[in-house]
Amino acid sequence: MIELRDIEKRYDGRLAVGPLDIAVSSGGITALIGPSGCGKSTLLRIVAGIIRPDAGAVLFDGEPFDPDSSNADTFRHRMGYVIQEGGLFPHLTARRNIDLLARHLKRPADDIADRLETLRGLTDFPRDGLDRYPDELSGGQRQRVALMRALMLDPDVLLLDEPLGALDPVIRYDLQEELRSIFRSLDKTVLLVTHDIAEAGFFSNDIVLLNNGMVAQRGSLRDLVENSANDFVRKFVTASRTIDSALEGIVQC
């Protein structure tokens, strides 16, 4: 569904990403992980057409995607994008945040209402919350609104940039369970950015670990843990301590 070929991106003359090739299969969930500044969010924005690569090509469903072309919006409408912390418009209610693009495209009002109700049920969002403003919603509710907005046009692809990063652990745990269930029920292609290797493994068996803008290793969580390709991968995996290993350390002390 998505293919990055020989992608490079530079900032102030410094190579920030690439050159690299990544293909994302249709209907699958691929997680991009890595330390801060490794290029994972930059890659997601390149896929979304928000920024242009300095070299290489992005293919969407086998066709070149140029964000400056006349048909760029057609491609973009086939992608749902959830940015960090939701990115909701504070002056719009949840309902108006969700249906904003559909109204802009002049979709029939009845179709919009039906779609919104379907998404509300899918995300278990309270009906009376639709007419509240973002600052009247909890963090988890705001993320549900952001997800509904991304799904409003029934896109083929979901792009998620640290969608749960700003939530407290309990809410994050609940939303992880819900999101995985939603992904499986919708059968959409998902490209997810997270800094949490455990979260990446929870959602996907296809993890792309980046380092300095390059692919350090790709595989399942088990692959990365048991068959680390190099010292960086081993160090990254080891640094992602689990509760079990923390408890073991306490007991040993």
Summary of the structure (lengths in Angstrom):
residues: 253
radius of gyration: 19.0
end to end distance: 49.8
largest distance: 64.6
contacts: 766
relative contact order: 0.16
helix: 43%
strand: 24%
